[in-house]
Amino acid sequence: MGMYTDIQLTVLLSKSTNKEIIDLIRSPLAHAGWDNWCGDEFSARESIRFPDHPLFKYSRVLFLLGEGGADEFNNRADDPFLSLTRGEGGHWRLSLLNSIKNYNDEIELLLDWLTPYVCSESGKVGEKRYEEFNTPTDILFIDGAFSFKAQPEEDDGAWGFSCH
């Protein structure tokens, strides 16, 4: 069945982000290329023109930027969504809440792909949490790059049995 990683992310994209990137984020990725899906890799280039980036090698990008990768029984991101809106000053606001099987580091690849377009101020822009951990890992954007900072693990017994 596999283990899920939740992601919550909100970043500002530069107002000069090119139209192809905005169109790709806005496109109905969840329905793109399913006829061509074959395991971990897919060929949806006939449906949508994907950038030449490792993120788009894997089918789970469809889940990550689409309808959500977890089924209704496993999805702790209760209402998976991707929102892209134009904000004050012409910047794009990208918000993502989802849960996927992050086997090929799709979350990290997504952040790598987004990096050149992000113009958020330095600081925390989201978090991710692996299914077996009680606490999330912060997603930071500092000096033009994403990084991660693990929060101290809390043993509150919320995710399983505790032995004393």
N, C-alpha and C positions, 0 to 999 in steps of 0.2 A: 504494500500500500504506500509506503513512503512517509517521510516526515515533511512538514510544512514550515515555511518561514514567512512570518507576517512582515509587511512593509507599510510604513506610513511615511509619506514624503510630501513636502510643500516647498517649492522653489520658485523664484522669479527667473524667467527667461528674458534675455535681452530683447529689446524691441526690434533689433536688427536680425533676429533669428530668421533664417531664410524660409521662404514659403514651403519648400519641400518638407522641411522638418515639422513645421506647424501642421501641414496637411497630413503627414504620416501619423502624428500624435492624435489628430482629430479623426482619422479614418476608422472605419469599423474593423479594426484588426482582429477582433474575435471571430470574424467570419471569413477572413482572408486566407485563401490557400488550403482550407481543410481538405479539399479534394486531393491535394498533393502531399498531405501529411504522411510521413512514414517514420514512425518511431521518434527518436530525438532530433532528427533533422527533417527539414521540409523544404519544399521548393514552391514558394508562393510568389516568386518574382513575376509570374505572369499576371497576378492579380494586383499587386502593389509593388511599386519600385522601392526596394529597401536599400538603405545606405550600405556601403561596404564597411561593415563593422561586425566583429565577432558576435555581438548580441543577436543579430538577425540570422545567425546560423541555426539557432535552436527554436523548436516549435513552442517552447514555453513563453517566448516573447508574446505570442498570441494571448496567452493567459495573463501575463503581467500587464500588458497594455490594453487588454480586452476585458472580457467578462469576469475574469477571476479564475484561478487555477484550482481552487479547492472546491470539493462538492459541499452540499449543504450540511453534511454531518461534521466536516472537518474545518470549515472556514470560520476562524475566530475573527476575521475581518468581516463583521456581520453584513455590511453592505459594501461590497467591493465597488470601487469606482475610480474613474480617471476623469479629471476635470481640467479643462484648459480655457481660461477666460482672459480677456484683455483688461488690464488694470489701469490705474491712474498713471499717467506718464507714458503710456503705450507699451509697458512691459506685459509679458504674458505670465499668468500665474498658473503653474502646473501643480495639481494636487492628486496624489495617488494613495489609495488604501487598498491593499490586496494581500493575498496569501498564496504562495506557490511552493512547489517543490524546487528548491534552489540548487539542484544537482550540479549544474554547470556554471554556478555563480552568476546566474542571470541578473540578480539584483546588483551585484558589483559591476557587471557589464553595462547595465542600464545607466548607472551613475557615471561610468567612464564615457559612455556615449553622450550623456547630457552635459558633461563638464564644460565644453567650449561655449555652450549657450547660456549657462547659468550666470546670473548677475546678482544673486542674493547677497545680503550682507553676511559677514562672517558670523558663525554661530551654529546652533543646532537647527537642522532643517527637517529632521524626522528621526525615525528609529526602525530597527528591524528586530525580530525576536524569533529564534528557532524554537520549534514546538516543545523541545525538552527542557528549555530554560525558563526559570521563573521571571527573570528580569530582561528587559530589552537592551540592545546595544544602540547607543545614540549614533545618528548619522550627522556628521558635522560638515560644514562647508567653510573652509578657512583658507585665505590667500589663494583663491581660485582653484581649490582642489577639495575633493571629498575625502573624508577619513572617518574612522569609527572609534568610538570610545565605549568600552564595556562599562556598564553600571555594576556596582557591587551586587553580587548574588544574594538574594534574600531567600531564606528558607521559611516560607510562610505556610507550607503544606498545601498550597492551592492546586498543585498539579499532580499530587499523588500521595502516597503513604509516607509517613515519617516514622523513623525508627528511633526510639529513645532508650 
